[in-house]
């Protein structure tokens, strides 16, 4: 049960909030955490669960989250088995099965390193700090950086048309500089 406390503290550090008012989730044994983008439902198993039980509960959890109005495409199931031994076959079978919800077996906090959306949130990269880049870079780089600032390109994924526009703008600037 100590792993539940560690997971709670880790998710709290990652700005996830505990959702307490879901009696339907509590009835099926899940705790829900959310950061307004990602939902994580956690269940601690006193006995080691079988793969078939996990599949059934994953589908039930998906139905319940959908019924409650949560985005099921950004919802994940964390499974905390009462298992002292590292059963790699069980972990592999559970995590590779995408039926119901995407699932992760959490036995230690180090398992968080395998979860892509948690690694992104824990990242120390500060992409919004464009000014940290040395301004002695070439004019092409400065053109790209200016466009990214103007169009929030450090905060969102640029479309193909936006990338094409940047490249054309940069190429036109290079052609103009070479003609002069």
Protein Blocks (a to p, Z undefined) as FASTA:
>chain_A
ZZmmmmmmmmmmnopacdfklmklmmnopacddehlaccdddddfbacdfklmmmmmmmm
mmmmmmnopafklcccddddddfbdcfklmmmmmmpmghiacdddfbfklmmmpmklmmm
mpcbdfklmmlpcfkbcfklmmmmmmmmmnopmmpccdfklmmmmmmmmmmmmmmmmmZZ
